[in-house]
Every structure is written in structure tokens, then in C-alpha cells.
């Protein structure tokens, strides 16, 4: 393992890296709690949003020229209705909120400080845009889920360490196909918020 380098990309700068990020998302999100049965076609379409949105950022973790981690974000106002809806229903203005969409990192690189770089770079980008807070959301799975590993540990303490507070009052639902299911289904996604 080489020293990990961090590359922060904005908008169209992500274009040459799309296939790498798509493959990484499919690989990492297959694991619990997401259990995501993704396709490169869907991922390529999903990631176009970051290329085409001027508030978007993508932070890459590179081991040499290999992408081993990626973290994305954009203005919440540029996100889909599913992600904006809980805030709009609560009367919260989305104009000054930055959405930290996801962070994916291969298991062998976890615990090396990359995750903190992901948060630092996205929050710095959000501050530069004049945003007042950052949010992200995480899937909520039951404690007795049949595919929950015996040694699974929630990232909730890590997110709190970075200053994000869970908001049980802000929950959305998002649809995808689990690896053990024949059809896609809605999952509850709870938001975490941090003031900048």
C-alpha cells in the first residue's frame, strides 16, 4: 500500500473518473447495511449529476493511480425531490444546505485518516459556496436483519465525532434492489446534520 493521495474534483473534472467511482460504489455498497445490487449503467447515469452540477464536488482517495475511495456532495437544492422533501416539509430552507451524498472506501484503507479527509474537503467546499450546514443520510436497518454481520458496528459514533447529529425528525425513503431480493424496495434514510 502506497501513501494515499487525496484529489478534489469539481463538476466536469470528475468526467474521466466516472467509471472508477461507479465501480467502487457498486463494490462497497454491496455490503451491509446498504446491500445494494447496483449496475454500472445506473451508476453512470447517477454520477452524471455531479459532472453537470456547478455546486458538486468529488473527493478521490488514490493509491498510486488506483481509486480506493470516493466521496461526493452538492447543494441540497440540486438534489432529487426524495432528499429535499423532509426539509421542505419541515419548513427548512434548502438553499444554504450542502448534501454530503456518500463516502465509499475499500475496507483495507479504513482507519487511515481518509474518511476525515472526505469530510474536511466536502465541508471546505460547502463553506466556499456560502453554505451554513452540511447533511447526509444513512439507511436504517432493523437490528435483526438477516444479513447483518455479527461483528457489524454502526458508524453513528464516527459521524458524531465529526460533529454530525442524527435527526430522527428528518427521514426520507429511497428505492433500490437489495442483493437478496428480487425487486427494488423503499428504504428509510435518516439525516445527520452539522452547522458550519
C-alpha positions as a Markdown table, in Angstrom:
| # | Residue | x | y | z |
|---|---|---|---|---|
| 1 | Unk | 0.0 | 0.0 | 0.0 |
| 2 | Unk | 1.4 | 3.4 | -1.1 |
| 3 | Unk | 0.8 | 6.7 | 0.7 |
| 4 | Unk | -2.8 | 7.7 | -0.1 |
| 5 | Unk | -3.2 | 10.9 | -2.0 |
| 6 | Unk | -6.4 | 13.0 | -2.0 |
| 7 | Unk | -7.7 | 14.6 | -5.2 |
| 8 | Unk | -10.6 | 17.1 | -5.0 |
| 9 | Unk | -12.6 | 17.5 | -8.2 |
| 10 | Unk | -15.3 | 19.9 | -9.1 |
| 11 | Unk | -18.1 | 19.4 | -11.7 |
| 12 | Unk | -16.7 | 18.3 | -15.1 |
| 13 | Unk | -13.3 | 17.4 | -13.7 |
| 14 | Unk | -15.0 | 14.2 | -12.5 |
| 15 | Unk | -15.7 | 13.0 | -16.1 |
| 16 | Unk | -12.5 | 10.9 | -16.6 |
| 17 | Unk | -13.0 | 9.2 | -13.2 |
| 18 | Unk | -16.7 | 8.3 | -13.6 |
| 19 | Unk | -16.2 | 4.6 | -14.4 |
| 20 | Unk | -13.8 | 4.1 | -11.4 |
| 21 | Unk | -16.2 | 5.8 | -9.0 |
| 22 | Unk | -19.2 | 3.8 | -10.3 |
| 23 | Unk | -17.4 | 0.5 | -9.8 |
| 24 | Unk | -16.3 | 1.5 | -6.3 |
| 25 | Unk | -19.8 | 2.4 | -5.3 |
| 26 | Unk | -21.2 | -0.9 | -6.5 |
| 27 | Unk | -18.5 | -2.8 | -4.7 |
| 28 | Unk | -18.7 | -1.0 | -1.3 |
| 29 | Unk | -22.4 | -0.6 | -1.2 |
| 30 | Unk | -23.0 | -4.3 | -1.7 |
| 31 | Unk | -22.0 | -4.7 | 2.0 |
| 32 | Unk | -24.3 | -4.3 | 4.9 |
| 33 | Unk | -26.2 | -2.0 | 5.7 |
| 34 | Unk | -26.8 | -1.0 | 2.1 |
| 35 | Unk | -26.8 | -4.4 | 0.4 |
| 36 | Unk | -27.1 | -2.6 | -2.9 |
| 37 | Unk | -27.3 | -4.7 | -6.1 |
| 38 | Unk | -26.2 | -2.0 | -8.4 |
| 39 | Unk | -25.4 | -1.8 | -12.1 |
| 40 | Unk | -22.8 | 0.3 | -14.0 |
| 41 | Unk | -25.5 | 1.7 | -16.3 |
| 42 | Unk | -27.4 | 3.1 | -13.3 |
| 43 | Unk | -24.3 | 4.4 | -11.6 |
| 44 | Unk | -23.0 | 6.2 | -14.8 |
| 45 | Unk | -26.4 | 7.9 | -15.1 |
| 46 | Unk | -26.5 | 8.8 | -11.4 |
| 47 | Unk | -22.9 | 10.2 | -11.4 |
| 48 | Unk | -23.7 | 12.5 | -14.4 |
| 49 | Unk | -25.4 | 14.8 | -11.9 |
| 50 | Unk | -22.0 | 15.6 | -10.3 |
| 51 | Unk | -20.5 | 16.4 | -13.7 |
| 52 | Unk | -23.3 | 18.6 | -14.7 |
| 53 | Unk | -23.9 | 20.5 | -11.4 |
| 54 | Unk | -21.8 | 23.5 | -10.6 |
| 55 | Unk | -22.0 | 23.1 | -6.8 |
| 56 | Unk | -20.8 | 19.5 | -7.0 |
| 57 | Unk | -17.6 | 18.1 | -5.5 |
| 58 | Unk | -16.0 | 14.7 | -5.6 |
| 59 | Unk | -13.1 | 13.8 | -3.4 |
| 60 | Unk | -11.0 | 10.8 | -4.5 |
| 61 | Unk | -8.6 | 8.7 | -2.5 |
| 62 | Unk | -5.8 | 7.3 | -4.7 |
| 63 | Unk | -3.3 | 4.6 | -4.0 |
| 64 | Unk | -1.0 | 5.4 | -6.9 |
| 65 | Unk | -3.3 | 5.7 | -9.8 |
| 66 | Unk | -5.9 | 3.3 | -8.3 |
| 67 | Unk | -9.2 | 4.8 | -6.9 |
| 68 | Unk | -9.7 | 3.3 | -3.5 |
| 69 | Unk | -12.2 | 5.7 | -2.1 |
| 70 | Unk | -14.6 | 8.5 | -3.3 |
| 71 | Unk | -16.8 | 11.0 | -1.5 |
| 72 | Unk | -19.3 | 13.2 | -3.3 |
| 73 | Unk | -21.6 | 16.2 | -2.4 |
| 74 | Unk | -23.6 | 19.0 | -3.9 |
| 75 | Unk | -26.1 | 21.7 | -2.9 |
| 76 | Unk | -29.2 | 20.1 | -1.4 |
| 77 | Unk | -31.3 | 22.3 | -3.6 |
| 78 | Unk | -29.7 | 20.5 | -6.6 |
| 79 | Unk | -30.7 | 17.0 | -5.3 |
| 80 | Unk | -33.7 | 15.0 | -6.1 |
| 81 | Unk | -37.1 | 15.5 | -4.5 |
| 82 | Unk | -36.7 | 12.5 | -2.2 |
| 83 | Unk | -33.7 | 14.2 | -0.5 |
| 84 | Unk | -35.2 | 17.7 | -0.4 |
| 85 | Unk | -38.7 | 16.7 | 0.8 |
| 86 | Unk | -38.1 | 16.1 | 4.5 |
| 87 | Unk | -36.6 | 19.6 | 4.8 |
| 88 | Unk | -39.2 | 21.3 | 2.7 |
| 89 | Unk | -42.0 | 19.6 | 4.8 |
| 90 | Unk | -40.3 | 20.8 | 8.0 |
| 91 | Unk | -40.1 | 24.4 | 6.6 |
| 92 | Unk | -36.3 | 24.3 | 6.4 |
| 93 | Unk | -34.8 | 26.3 | 3.5 |
| 94 | Unk | -32.6 | 24.0 | 1.4 |
| 95 | Unk | -30.7 | 26.9 | -0.2 |
| 96 | Unk | -27.9 | 27.1 | 2.4 |
| 97 | Unk | -27.6 | 23.3 | 3.0 |
| 98 | Unk | -24.9 | 21.2 | 1.4 |
| 99 | Unk | -25.7 | 17.5 | 0.9 |
| 100 | Unk | -22.8 | 15.1 | 1.5 |
| 101 | Unk | -24.0 | 12.4 | -0.7 |
| 102 | Unk | -21.8 | 9.4 | 0.1 |
| 103 | Unk | -18.4 | 8.2 | 1.1 |
| 104 | Unk | -17.1 | 4.8 | -0.1 |
| 105 | Unk | -13.7 | 3.4 | 0.9 |
| 106 | Unk | -12.3 | -0.1 | 0.3 |
| 107 | Unk | -12.1 | -2.0 | 3.6 |
| 108 | Unk | -8.3 | -2.3 | 3.7 |
| 109 | Unk | -7.9 | 1.5 | 3.6 |
| 110 | Unk | -10.3 | 2.3 | 6.5 |
| 111 | Unk | -8.9 | 3.7 | 9.7 |
| 112 | Unk | -6.1 | 5.5 | 7.9 |
| 113 | Unk | -7.5 | 9.1 | 8.1 |
| 114 | Unk | -9.1 | 9.1 | 4.6 |
| 115 | Unk | -12.6 | 9.4 | 6.0 |
| 116 | Unk | -11.7 | 12.6 | 7.8 |
| 117 | Unk | -10.2 | 13.9 | 4.6 |
| 118 | Unk | -13.5 | 13.2 | 2.9 |
| 119 | Unk | -15.5 | 15.3 | 5.5 |
| 120 | Unk | -12.9 | 18.1 | 5.6 |
| 121 | Unk | -12.8 | 18.5 | 1.8 |
| 122 | Unk | -16.6 | 18.5 | 1.4 |
| 123 | Unk | -17.1 | 20.9 | 4.3 |
| 124 | Unk | -14.5 | 23.2 | 2.9 |
| 125 | Unk | -16.2 | 23.2 | -0.5 |
| 126 | Unk | -19.6 | 23.8 | 1.2 |
| 127 | Unk | -18.2 | 26.8 | 3.1 |
| 128 | Unk | -16.7 | 28.2 | -0.1 |
| 129 | Unk | -20.2 | 28.1 | -1.6 |
| 130 | Unk | -21.6 | 30.0 | 1.4 |
| 131 | Unk | -23.5 | 27.1 | 2.8 |
| 132 | Unk | -24.5 | 27.2 | 6.5 |
| 133 | Unk | -24.8 | 23.5 | 7.2 |
| 134 | Unk | -24.0 | 20.0 | 5.8 |
| 135 | Unk | -26.2 | 17.0 | 5.9 |
| 136 | Unk | -26.1 | 13.4 | 4.8 |
| 137 | Unk | -28.4 | 10.4 | 5.3 |
| 138 | Unk | -27.9 | 6.8 | 6.2 |
| 139 | Unk | -30.1 | 3.8 | 5.6 |
| 140 | Unk | -31.9 | 2.4 | 8.7 |
| 141 | Unk | -31.9 | -1.4 | 9.0 |
| 142 | Unk | -33.5 | -3.4 | 11.8 |
| 143 | Unk | -31.3 | -4.9 | 14.4 |
| 144 | Unk | -32.4 | -8.4 | 13.5 |
| 145 | Unk | -31.9 | -8.0 | 9.7 |
| 146 | Unk | -30.9 | -11.5 | 8.4 |
| 147 | Unk | -27.9 | -10.2 | 6.5 |
| 148 | Unk | -26.5 | -8.1 | 9.4 |
| 149 | Unk | -23.0 | -9.4 | 10.2 |
| 150 | Unk | -22.4 | -10.5 | 13.8 |
| 151 | Unk | -19.4 | -8.0 | 14.0 |
| 152 | Unk | -21.2 | -5.1 | 12.4 |
| 153 | Unk | -20.6 | -1.7 | 14.1 |
| 154 | Unk | -22.7 | 1.3 | 13.3 |
| 155 | Unk | -20.8 | 4.4 | 12.0 |
| 156 | Unk | -23.0 | 6.6 | 14.2 |
| 157 | Unk | -20.2 | 7.2 | 16.8 |
| 158 | Unk | -17.9 | 8.2 | 14.0 |
| 159 | Unk | -20.4 | 10.6 | 12.5 |
| 160 | Unk | -20.9 | 12.2 | 15.9 |
| 161 | Unk | -17.1 | 12.5 | 16.3 |
| 162 | Unk | -17.1 | 14.6 | 13.1 |
| 163 | Unk | -19.9 | 16.8 | 14.5 |
| 164 | Unk | -23.0 | 15.4 | 12.8 |
| 165 | Unk | -26.1 | 14.9 | 14.9 |
| 166 | Unk | -28.8 | 12.4 | 14.0 |
| 167 | Unk | -32.2 | 13.9 | 13.1 |
| 168 | Unk | -34.9 | 11.3 | 13.6 |
| 169 | Unk | -37.4 | 14.0 | 12.5 |
| 170 | Unk | -35.8 | 14.2 | 9.1 |
| 171 | Unk | -36.3 | 10.9 | 7.2 |
| 172 | Unk | -36.7 | 10.1 | 3.6 |
| 173 | Unk | -37.2 | 6.9 | 1.6 |
| 174 | Unk | -35.1 | 5.8 | -1.3 |
| 175 | Unk | -35.6 | 2.8 | -3.6 |
| 176 | Unk | -33.0 | 0.2 | -4.7 |
| 177 | Unk | -32.7 | -3.5 | -5.1 |
| 178 | Unk | -31.1 | -5.4 | -2.2 |
| 179 | Unk | -28.7 | -8.3 | -3.1 |
| 180 | Unk | -31.1 | -10.8 | -1.6 |
| 181 | Unk | -34.3 | -9.5 | -3.1 |
| 182 | Unk | -35.9 | -10.0 | -6.5 |
| 183 | Unk | -37.3 | -6.5 | -6.7 |
| 184 | Unk | -36.3 | -3.0 | -5.6 |
| 185 | Unk | -38.0 | -1.6 | -2.4 |
| 186 | Unk | -38.1 | 1.6 | -0.4 |
| 187 | Unk | -35.7 | 2.0 | 2.5 |
| 188 | Unk | -35.8 | 4.6 | 5.3 |
| 189 | Unk | -32.9 | 7.0 | 5.3 |
| 190 | Unk | -32.3 | 9.2 | 8.3 |
| 191 | Unk | -30.4 | 12.5 | 8.0 |
| 192 | Unk | -27.5 | 13.7 | 10.1 |
| 193 | Unk | -26.8 | 17.5 | 10.3 |
| 194 | Unk | -23.8 | 19.7 | 11.1 |
| 195 | Unk | -23.7 | 23.5 | 11.3 |
| 196 | Unk | -20.7 | 25.0 | 9.6 |
